[in-house]
């Protein structure tokens, strides 16, 4: 069993972003860390060049039961329960949970394709008093964040918990998130026990759901121990406006001392040369301020 595994869902249009992330995983994790990439079966050839000792390519059929069929347009149908169809982004979440529960590692890092690591990264760094800390931003979900509020309620329904209190609520969502595979498997069992269905069917039957909020609510409200909140793991640019060289440099300079990665959203429209310059600037900032590990 390895100490850390990295899991990334991706697809052909994000292959260039994945290449940058994968390079950063090789540079910033231990030699036994494997990067697991989950892709549609039709896109496997695009990622085949990365396959090897430190990269395992998974296709959805390897993680999802055969009763799920991928249809044109990226939606899925469960032959056992054809309605409603499963949205592609929900199936992507389910595949991440399936992989996180199946991979033999002490800790898994779920990494979006548009993130990169800029500091040496291990699961041990985020363990406090023997327990993996949790990405938890207290009070970050406000009443105006209707989708996040809905995600909280769906999570509680799946886990058999009472209705959520009114906002503000904690947020558990991020582009770099550490999970404990033992906890993931316990979460799967809890969903199955609560719903009377296989966890995957219960999860994919939802129209709106967040895997991160299901995991966070499970850890905080079902498990006996409440782990410490992790420091900010990733320095993020979520804006839908592109960075230019000046704003990219300013963004990089705001890298926090505990952040191991940066994320510039692919939806921001930031040109690739600016993105690469921001990453390089972040690497320099990280080298100046890397804390003791």
C-alpha positions as CSV (number, residue, x, y, z in Angstrom):
1,X,0.0,0.0,0.0
2,X,1.3,3.5,-0.9
3,X,1.1,6.5,1.4
4,X,-0.5,8.7,-1.3
5,X,-2.5,8.2,-4.5
6,X,-3.7,11.0,-6.8
7,X,-7.1,10.7,-8.6
8,X,-8.0,13.0,-11.6
9,X,-11.1,12.7,-13.8
10,X,-10.3,14.0,-17.2
11,X,-11.2,13.8,-20.9
12,X,-9.7,14.6,-24.3
13,X,-10.4,18.4,-24.3
14,X,-8.5,18.7,-21.0
15,X,-5.5,16.6,-22.1
16,X,-3.2,19.6,-22.2
17,X,-4.2,20.6,-18.7
18,X,-3.8,17.1,-17.5
19,X,-0.2,17.0,-18.8
20,X,0.7,20.0,-16.7
21,X,-0.9,18.5,-13.6
22,X,0.7,15.1,-14.1
23,X,4.1,16.6,-14.6
24,X,3.6,18.5,-11.3
25,X,2.6,15.2,-9.5
26,X,5.8,13.5,-10.7
27,X,7.8,16.5,-9.5
28,X,6.1,16.9,-6.1
29,X,5.2,13.5,-4.8
30,X,7.1,10.5,-3.6
31,X,8.4,8.0,-6.1
32,X,5.7,5.4,-5.1
33,X,2.8,7.8,-5.6
34,X,0.6,6.7,-8.5
35,X,-1.5,9.2,-10.5
36,X,-4.9,7.6,-11.4
37,X,-6.7,9.3,-14.3
38,X,-10.3,8.4,-15.0
39,X,-11.4,9.0,-18.6
40,X,-14.2,7.9,-21.0
41,X,-13.3,4.7,-22.8
42,X,-13.3,6.5,-26.2
43,X,-10.6,8.9,-24.9
44,X,-8.2,6.3,-23.5
45,X,-5.8,6.5,-26.4
46,X,-5.2,10.2,-25.8
47,X,-3.9,9.4,-22.3
48,X,-2.1,6.1,-23.2
49,X,1.3,7.8,-23.3
50,X,1.2,8.5,-19.6
51,X,0.5,4.9,-18.6
52,X,3.3,3.3,-16.5
53,X,4.6,2.7,-13.0
54,X,3.4,6.2,-11.8
55,X,0.2,6.6,-13.9
56,X,-2.8,4.2,-14.1
57,X,-5.5,5.0,-16.6
58,X,-9.0,3.9,-15.7
59,X,-12.0,4.0,-18.0
60,X,-15.5,4.4,-16.7
61,X,-16.5,0.8,-17.5
62,X,-13.7,-0.4,-15.1
63,X,-15.2,1.5,-12.2
64,X,-19.0,1.6,-13.1
65,X,-21.2,-1.5,-13.4
66,X,-22.1,-2.6,-16.9
67,X,-25.7,-1.8,-16.3
68,X,-24.8,1.8,-16.8
69,X,-24.7,2.8,-20.5
70,X,-23.1,6.0,-21.8
71,X,-25.4,7.7,-24.3
72,X,-24.7,10.4,-26.9
73,X,-24.3,13.8,-25.3
74,X,-22.4,12.5,-22.3
75,X,-25.4,11.3,-20.3
76,X,-25.7,7.8,-18.8
77,X,-28.6,5.4,-18.4
78,X,-28.9,2.8,-15.7
79,X,-30.6,-0.1,-17.3
80,X,-32.1,-1.2,-14.0
81,X,-33.6,2.3,-13.4
82,X,-33.6,4.2,-16.8
83,X,-35.2,7.4,-15.4
84,X,-33.9,9.9,-14.8
85,X,-30.7,9.6,-16.9
86,X,-27.5,10.3,-15.1
87,X,-25.8,13.5,-15.9
88,X,-22.2,13.2,-17.0
89,X,-20.8,15.4,-14.2
90,X,-22.6,13.3,-11.6
91,X,-21.2,10.1,-13.1
92,X,-17.8,11.7,-13.0
93,X,-18.3,12.2,-9.2
94,X,-19.4,8.7,-8.7
95,X,-16.4,7.3,-10.6
96,X,-14.1,9.4,-8.2
97,X,-15.8,7.9,-5.2
98,X,-15.5,4.4,-6.6
99,X,-11.8,4.8,-7.4
100,X,-11.1,6.4,-4.0
101,X,-12.7,3.4,-2.3
102,X,-10.9,0.8,-4.4
103,X,-7.3,2.2,-4.5
104,X,-4.8,0.8,-2.0
105,X,-3.4,4.0,-0.4
106,X,-3.4,5.6,3.0
107,X,-4.6,8.9,1.6
108,X,-6.0,9.9,-1.8
109,X,-5.8,13.4,-3.3
110,X,-8.6,14.3,-5.6
111,X,-7.1,16.7,-8.1
112,X,-9.0,18.6,-10.9
113,X,-7.3,18.8,-14.3
114,X,-6.9,22.6,-14.1
115,X,-4.9,22.4,-10.8
116,X,-1.1,21.8,-10.4
117,X,1.1,21.0,-7.5
118,X,3.8,23.6,-6.7
119,X,5.1,22.2,-3.4
120,X,6.2,18.8,-2.2
121,X,3.0,17.0,-1.3
122,X,2.2,14.0,1.0
123,X,-0.8,12.9,2.9
124,X,1.2,12.8,6.1
125,X,1.5,16.6,6.0
126,X,-2.2,16.9,6.6
127,X,-2.6,14.3,9.4
128,X,-3.4,15.8,12.8
129,X,-3.4,13.6,15.9
130,X,-3.4,10.5,13.8
131,X,-6.4,11.6,11.7
132,X,-6.5,13.1,8.2
133,X,-7.6,16.7,8.4
134,X,-10.6,17.9,6.4
135,X,-11.0,20.7,3.9
136,X,-13.7,22.5,5.8
137,X,-14.4,26.3,5.4
138,X,-16.7,27.1,8.3
139,X,-19.6,29.3,7.4
140,X,-18.6,29.6,3.8
141,X,-21.9,28.4,2.4
142,X,-24.3,31.3,2.7
143,X,-28.1,31.5,2.0
144,X,-27.4,33.0,-1.4
145,X,-25.5,29.9,-2.5
146,X,-28.6,28.0,-3.4
147,X,-26.8,25.1,-5.2
148,X,-24.5,24.5,-2.2
149,X,-27.4,24.6,0.2
150,X,-29.2,22.0,-1.9
151,X,-26.1,19.9,-2.0
152,X,-26.1,19.9,1.8
153,X,-29.7,18.7,2.0
154,X,-29.1,16.0,-0.6
155,X,-26.1,14.8,1.3
156,X,-28.1,14.6,4.5
157,X,-30.9,12.7,2.8
158,X,-28.4,10.1,1.5
159,X,-26.8,9.7,4.9
160,X,-30.0,9.5,6.8
161,X,-29.5,12.7,8.8
162,X,-32.0,15.4,9.9
163,X,-32.6,18.5,7.8
164,X,-29.7,20.9,7.7
165,X,-29.7,23.9,9.9
166,X,-30.1,27.3,8.1
167,X,-27.0,28.8,6.5
168,X,-24.2,29.6,7.0
169,X,-22.9,26.0,6.5
170,X,-19.5,24.6,6.0
171,X,-18.0,24.2,2.5
172,X,-16.0,21.1,1.6
173,X,-15.5,21.7,-2.1
174,X,-12.1,22.4,-3.7
175,X,-9.9,21.5,-6.7
176,X,-7.4,19.7,-4.5
177,X,-9.0,17.6,-1.7
178,X,-7.5,14.9,0.5
179,X,-9.7,11.9,1.4
180,X,-9.2,8.8,3.6
181,X,-10.1,5.7,1.6
182,X,-11.3,3.9,4.8
183,X,-13.7,6.7,5.3
184,X,-14.9,6.6,1.7
185,X,-15.7,2.9,2.1
186,X,-17.6,3.6,5.3
187,X,-19.5,6.4,3.5
188,X,-20.5,4.0,0.7
189,X,-21.8,1.5,3.3
190,X,-23.8,4.2,5.1
191,X,-25.5,5.4,1.9
192,X,-26.4,1.8,1.1
193,X,-27.8,1.1,4.6
194,X,-29.7,4.4,4.6
195,X,-31.3,4.1,1.2
196,X,-31.6,0.3,0.8
197,X,-29.9,0.6,-2.5
198,X,-26.3,0.2,-3.8
199,X,-24.5,3.4,-2.9
200,X,-23.8,4.0,-6.6
201,X,-27.5,3.8,-7.6
202,X,-28.6,6.0,-4.8
203,X,-25.9,8.6,-5.6
204,X,-26.4,8.6,-9.4
205,X,-30.2,8.9,-9.0
206,X,-29.8,12.5,-7.7
207,X,-30.2,15.4,-10.1
208,X,-28.0,17.7,-7.9
209,X,-25.2,16.5,-5.7
210,X,-21.6,17.2,-4.6
211,X,-19.3,14.3,-3.7
212,X,-17.2,16.7,-1.6
213,X,-20.2,17.8,0.5
214,X,-21.4,14.2,0.9
215,X,-18.0,13.2,2.2
216,X,-17.6,16.3,4.4
217,X,-21.1,15.9,6.0
218,X,-20.4,12.2,6.6
219,X,-17.1,12.9,8.3
220,X,-18.5,15.8,10.5
221,X,-21.9,14.3,11.4
222,X,-21.8,10.6,11.1
223,X,-18.3,9.6,12.3
224,X,-17.5,9.7,16.0
225,X,-14.5,12.0,15.7
226,X,-14.4,15.5,14.2
227,X,-11.0,16.0,12.4
228,X,-9.2,19.3,12.4
229,X,-9.8,21.6,9.5
230,X,-6.9,21.5,7.0
231,X,-5.1,24.6,5.9
232,X,-5.9,26.1,2.5
233,X,-4.6,23.4,0.3
234,X,-5.0,25.1,-3.1
235,X,-4.7,28.8,-4.1
236,X,-7.6,29.3,-6.5
237,X,-8.6,31.6,-9.4
238,X,-12.3,30.9,-9.9
239,X,-13.2,34.1,-11.7
240,X,-14.7,33.9,-15.2
241,X,-12.4,36.7,-16.4
242,X,-9.0,35.9,-17.8
243,X,-5.7,36.7,-16.1
244,X,-3.1,38.8,-17.9
245,X,0.6,38.7,-17.1
246,X,0.4,41.4,-14.5
247,X,-2.7,40.0,-12.6
248,X,-1.2,36.4,-12.9
249,X,2.0,37.6,-11.2
250,X,-0.1,39.2,-8.5
251,X,-2.2,36.1,-8.1
252,X,0.9,33.9,-7.7
253,X,2.4,36.2,-5.1
254,X,-0.7,35.6,-2.9
255,X,0.1,31.9,-2.6
256,X,-0.4,30.9,1.0
257,X,2.4,29.3,3.0
258,X,0.5,26.0,3.4
259,X,-0.9,25.7,-0.1
260,X,0.6,22.9,-2.1
261,X,-1.1,23.7,-5.4
262,X,-2.7,26.4,-7.5
263,X,-5.8,26.3,-9.7
264,X,-6.6,28.7,-12.5
265,X,-10.0,27.8,-13.7
266,X,-10.3,26.6,-17.3
267,X,-13.5,28.6,-17.5
268,X,-11.6,31.8,-16.9
269,X,-10.3,32.0,-20.5
270,X,-6.8,32.7,-19.3
271,X,-4.4,32.3,-22.3
272,X,-2.0,29.3,-22.0
273,X,1.2,31.4,-22.0
274,X,-0.2,33.5,-19.1
275,X,-1.3,30.3,-17.2
276,X,2.2,28.8,-17.6
277,X,3.8,32.1,-16.4
278,X,1.5,32.1,-13.4
279,X,2.5,28.5,-12.5
280,X,6.2,29.3,-12.9
281,X,5.7,32.4,-10.7
282,X,3.9,30.3,-8.1
283,X,6.7,27.8,-8.1
284,X,9.2,30.6,-7.4
285,X,7.0,31.9,-4.6
286,X,6.7,28.4,-3.2
287,X,10.4,27.9,-3.2
288,X,10.9,31.1,-1.2
289,X,8.3,30.2,1.4
290,X,8.0,26.4,1.7
291,X,7.3,25.7,5.3
292,X,8.9,22.9,7.3
293,X,7.1,19.6,6.7
